Amino acid sequence: MLTNSAIAQIAANVGALAKEYSKEVSLYRAKAFIMHHVLGQTNDALKFDVDPLVASNSGELTTLVYKCDARSKVGLLLGFNGARWNEAGVIYQEFTFKDLPINEAKEFCEKVEIALKVNSDYLDKDHDNNNIFFSYNDISILMYMSGTSTKLRVFWNGYDAEWEYSSFNKTVKRLKKEISKM
């Protein structure tokens, strides 16, 4: 499991501000994560691209796509942002990334899409009360309807991040677009 954490004592943002803040901070931190944990050491200048795709409305989850032609690496990062507390009881924000190399990213996205397609009637019958969940490797997904939208809660490494299906769908579309450029 590759993760990279950072600690900062900052207030959590909400709404549109959280989305922009999350994308900006995630992009900044993802560059170091990719450099150290995905691509590894190099003595030569190594080119790589990273693009923040979508941030959830809550700011708890940001998706980013990366690619490095020289190392034949392409993938999706799930950037988690959440409140944590240390032994002294101090609350702080932590950023951590889950790396999904391209084949895993495709499988993960397909599994979410299939689960919703197969279970949409059940979920739509009783909003908030009818739920489904499944796992993909060490990630668990809880899905339910709330109002007129589908919600995904992504559980990984102690994080519980809400991800709107519309944001998931934008991630899938932009990921496909980025892959087609390669």
HELIX and SHEET records of a PDB file:
HELIX    1   1 GLY A   15  PHE A   33  1                                  19    
HELIX    2   2 ILE A   34  LEU A   39  3                                   6    
HELIX    3   3 ILE A  102  LYS A  125  1                                  24    
HELIX    4   4 TYR A  165  SER A  180  1                                  16    
SHEET    1   A 5 ALA A   6  ALA A   8  0                                        
SHEET    2   A 5 ILE A  91  PRO A 101 -1                                        
SHEET    3   A 5 LYS A  73  TRP A  85 -1                                        
SHEET    4   A 5 LEU A  61  CYS A  68 -1                                        
SHEET    5   A 5 ASP A  49  ALA A  55 -1                                        
SHEET    1   B 4 ASN A 131  TYR A 136  0                                        
SHEET    2   B 4 ILE A 139  SER A 146 -1                                        
SHEET    3   B 4 SER A 149  TRP A 156 -1                                        
SHEET    4   B 4 TYR A 159  GLU A 164 -1                                        
END                                                                             
